[in-house]
Amino acid sequence: MIDSHAHLNDDRYDVSAVVSAMDEDELDAVVVVGYDMPSSRKAVFLAEKYDRLYAAVGVHPSDCRGLTDGDIDELVRLAALDKTVAFGEIGLDYFYDDVDRSTQKDALARQLEAVKRADLPAVFHLRDAYEDMYEMIRSHRDCLSSGAVMHCFSGSKETALLYADMGFYISFSGSITFKNATKFPDIIKALPLDRILIETDCPYLTPVPHRGELNYPAYVRFQAMKIAEILDMPVQKIEEITRQNTYDIFKKIKRGRI
């Protein structure tokens, strides 16, 4: 399996212990994702230190206030490194009112231009901003020639299919295992199998049966198990498909366990 979106740059983790357990946990790779400048730098540091960790660099909409041109240039430099596989997570989040919408949209537009410079896939964070996000992506479509992932997808089936039709990947976190997650079976059944990724978004959204505990990349198996249950397919097949899909979008990841 591959955990396509994790925050091992969070200080709660003993990263060396997580990496040491990857064979036992049947993990080929983990993508460590930045959400601000320090976490993006740390994602790169961890990717350079550990063979099977990879980095994504970017500034989350909730952290984008004060994003400078120098920051953008640094992100592009970090994106050029061998083990940086994506630009993100970037996007829009209107659930919280901590950063005004115009600031978020400006930061996203500038980072989309940086995605074009970096020539990497984008990893999008999207929450309660569906119309504005679609307009931003549509107006910057030329910046996304290397593809994109809608991370930790929480929208509607219609939104999922809209982005899948654009060639984007739709990534599912532990939230699909929650008891109140009633919309996900219809979404997952509607999507082409070659558009689906799995992730933990750890330390957040710990899946059932570990809710209330710290999340770990190893728990990505519960997303695979849930998708297999929804589609009435062997879990090994879902693991194989989502692993291949992750290789397909994040082309810098080396195939197989190193």
C-alpha positions in Angstrom: 0.0 0.0 0.0 0.9 3.7 -0.3 -0.3 6.3 2.1 -0.7 9.1 -0.4 -1.2 11.9 2.1 0.3 12.0 5.6 1.6 14.6 8.0 4.6 12.8 9.6 6.1 16.3 9.8 3.8 16.7 12.9 5.9 16.6 16.1 3.8 13.9 17.6 5.5 11.2 15.5 8.6 9.2 16.0 9.3 9.0 12.3 12.1 6.5 12.5 9.8 4.1 14.3 7.1 4.6 11.7 9.6 3.9 8.9 11.1 0.9 10.6 7.6 -0.7 10.7 6.8 -0.1 7.1 7.6 -3.6 5.9 5.5 -5.1 8.7 2.7 -2.6 7.9 2.9 -3.6 4.2 3.6 0.0 3.1 5.7 0.7 0.0 5.8 4.5 0.5 4.3 7.5 2.4 3.9 11.0 1.0 4.6 13.6 3.7 2.6 16.7 2.9 3.4 20.3 3.8 0.8 22.8 4.9 3.0 25.9 5.6 6.6 26.8 5.0 8.1 25.1 8.1 6.1 21.8 7.5 7.1 21.9 3.8 10.7 22.2 4.7 10.4 19.4 7.2 8.6 17.2 4.6 11.6 17.6 2.3 14.0 16.9 5.2 12.2 13.7 6.1 12.0 12.5 2.4 15.8 13.1 2.0 16.5 11.2 5.3 14.3 8.1 4.7 14.2 6.2 1.4 10.5 5.4 1.4 9.2 8.8 2.4 8.4 11.4 -0.2 7.4 15.1 0.1 4.8 17.4 -1.1 5.3 21.2 -0.5 2.7 23.9 -0.3 0.7 26.3 1.9 -2.8 25.3 3.1 -5.5 28.0 2.8 -5.7 28.3 6.6 -2.0 29.1 6.7 -1.8 31.3 3.7 -1.9 34.8 5.3 1.4 36.5 4.7 2.5 34.2 1.9 5.3 36.1 0.2 6.8 35.9 -3.3 10.0 34.6 -1.6 8.0 31.8 -0.1 6.6 30.9 -3.5 10.1 30.9 -5.0 11.3 28.6 -2.2 8.4 26.2 -2.7 9.4 26.0 -6.4 13.0 25.2 -5.4 11.8 22.5 -3.0 9.5 21.1 -5.6 12.5 20.6 -8.0 14.2 18.2 -5.6 14.3 14.5 -6.5 12.0 13.3 -3.8 9.3 16.0 -3.9 6.5 14.4 -5.8 3.7 17.0 -5.6 2.8 20.6 -4.9 0.4 20.9 -2.0 -1.6 20.9 -0.1 -3.2 24.1 -1.5 -6.8 25.1 -2.0 -9.7 26.8 -0.4 -11.4 26.2 3.0 -14.5 28.2 3.9 -15.5 26.1 6.8 -13.4 28.2 9.2 -13.5 32.0 9.1 -9.8 32.3 10.0 -8.5 33.6 6.7 -10.7 35.8 4.5 -11.8 34.4 1.1 -10.0 36.9 -1.0 -6.7 36.2 0.7 -7.2 32.4 0.2 -8.1 32.9 -3.5 -5.0 35.1 -4.1 -2.7 32.6 -2.4 -4.2 29.8 -4.4 -3.8 31.7 -7.7 -0.2 32.4 -6.9 0.5 28.8 -5.9 -1.2 27.5 -9.1 1.2 29.5 -11.1 4.0 27.9 -9.0 2.5 24.5 -9.8 3.0 25.3 -13.5 6.6 26.4 -12.8 7.3 23.2 -10.8 5.6 20.9 -13.4 4.3 18.6 -10.6 0.8 17.3 -9.7 -1.2 19.6 -7.4 -2.7 18.3 -4.2 -5.9 20.2 -3.4 -7.6 20.9 -0.1 -11.2 21.7 -0.6 -13.9 22.4 2.0 -17.1 24.3 1.7 -15.8 26.2 -1.3 -16.9 24.2 -4.2 -18.0 26.9 -6.7 -15.0 29.1 -6.1 -12.6 26.2 -6.4 -14.1 25.0 -9.7 -13.8 28.6 -11.1 -10.2 28.9 -9.9 -9.2 25.5 -11.4 -11.1 26.2 -14.6 -9.3 29.6 -15.0 -5.9 28.0 -14.3 -6.3 24.8 -16.1 -3.1 25.3 -18.0 -1.2 25.1 -14.7 -2.3 21.5 -14.1 -0.8 19.7 -17.0 0.8 17.2 -14.5 -2.5 16.3 -13.0 -4.1 16.8 -9.6 -5.5 15.1 -6.5 -8.6 16.1 -4.6 -7.3 15.1 -1.2 -9.5 13.9 1.7 -12.6 14.2 -0.5 -15.7 15.4 1.3 -17.9 16.8 -1.4 -20.8 15.4 -3.4 -20.9 12.6 -6.0 -21.4 15.3 -8.7 -18.3 17.2 -7.6 -16.3 14.0 -7.5 -17.3 13.0 -11.0 -16.7 16.6 -12.2 -13.0 16.4 -11.2 -12.6 12.8 -12.2 -13.8 13.8 -15.7 -11.0 16.4 -15.7 -8.6 13.6 -15.1 -8.1 14.3 -11.4 -7.7 11.7 -8.7 -10.1 11.5 -5.8 -8.5 10.5 -2.5 -10.3 9.0 0.5 -9.3 9.3 4.1 -10.5 7.6 7.3 -13.7 9.6 7.2 -15.2 6.9 4.8 -15.1 4.5 7.8 -17.2 6.7 10.1 -20.7 5.6 11.0 -22.2 8.8 9.6 -20.4 8.6 6.3 -23.4 7.6 4.4 -22.7 9.4 1.1 -19.4 7.7 0.3 -20.7 4.4 -1.0 -22.5 6.1 -3.9 -19.5 8.3 -4.6 -17.0 5.4 -4.6 -19.3 3.2 -6.8 -19.7 6.0 -9.3 -16.0 6.7 -9.7 -13.7 4.9 -12.2 -11.3 2.7 -10.3 -8.3 4.3 -11.9 -9.2 7.6 -10.3 -9.2 6.5 -6.6 -6.5 7.0 -4.0 -6.3 6.2 -0.3 -4.7 8.3 2.4 -4.7 8.7 6.2 -4.2 12.5 6.5 -2.6 11.5 9.8 -2.6 12.6 12.5 -6.2 13.6 11.6 -9.3 11.5 10.8 -8.2 8.3 12.4 -10.4 5.5 10.9 -12.6 3.0 12.7 -11.6 0.9 14.7 -8.9 3.3 16.0 -11.0 6.5 16.4 -9.8 8.6 19.3 -6.2 7.4 18.9 -3.3 9.0 17.0 -3.6 8.1 13.3 -0.7 6.3 11.6 0.1 5.6 7.9 -0.4 1.9 8.6 -4.1 2.6 9.1 -4.5 3.3 5.4 -5.4 -0.3 5.2 -8.8 0.5 6.7 -9.6 2.8 3.8 -8.7 0.0 1.4 -10.9 -2.4 3.4 -13.9 -0.1 3.3 -13.6 0.5 -0.4 -13.3 -3.2 -1.0 -16.4 -3.7 1.1 -18.4 -1.1 -0.8 -17.3 -2.5 -4.2 -17.5 -6.1 -3.2 -14.0 -6.7 -4.3 -11.0 -8.4 -2.6 -9.1 -5.9 -0.5 -5.8 -7.0 -2.1 -7.2 -5.8 -5.5 -8.1 -2.4 -4.0 -4.6 -2.2 -2.5 -3.1 -3.0 -5.9 -5.3 -0.5 -7.8 -4.7 2.4 -5.4 -1.0 1.7 -5.3 -0.8 1.8 -9.1 -2.9 4.9 -9.2 -0.5 6.6 -6.7 2.5 5.7 -8.9 0.6 7.0 -11.9 0.0 10.5 -10.5 3.1 10.8 -8.4 5.6 9.7 -11.0 8.7 10.4 -8.9 7.9 7.6 -6.4 10.1 4.6 -6.9 8.1 1.5 -7.5 8.3 -1.3 -5.0 9.8 -1.4 -1.6 13.4 -0.2 -1.5 
